[in-house]
Amino acid sequence: MKLFLIGDSFSILGYRLAGVHGSIVNSKEEASQTLKQAIQDPDIGIILITQRIASEIQALVDQTKSEKAIPVILEIPDRSGTLEGRESALDIVQRLLGIKI
């Protein structure tokens, strides 16, 4: 099971250094198409998508989360930080691990 990132060029570069593949998207249409393609790939188990990009296609992200258990979709902050009203990276890790740091 692979990780796949949908994000801006800076996010993609950082995650590529850690061995995570992904796609740079520059528009709502590219984001939507990339997410649909990633969902169809049976090798992808977790899709990371930056919060800013997810907010552009939030209806599709939410629909996919509610309809499919796999792949898991996680919205992550980009280099500009967490969006207002969204979970920070620390909050996400604490929720996933079930512990408070």
Secondary structure, DSSP 8 states (H G I E B T S, - for coil): -EEEEEE-HHHHHHHHHTT-EEEE--SHHHHHHHHHHHHH-TTEEEEEEEHHHHHHTHHHHHHHHHH-SSSEEEEE-BTTB--TTS--HHHHHHHHHT---
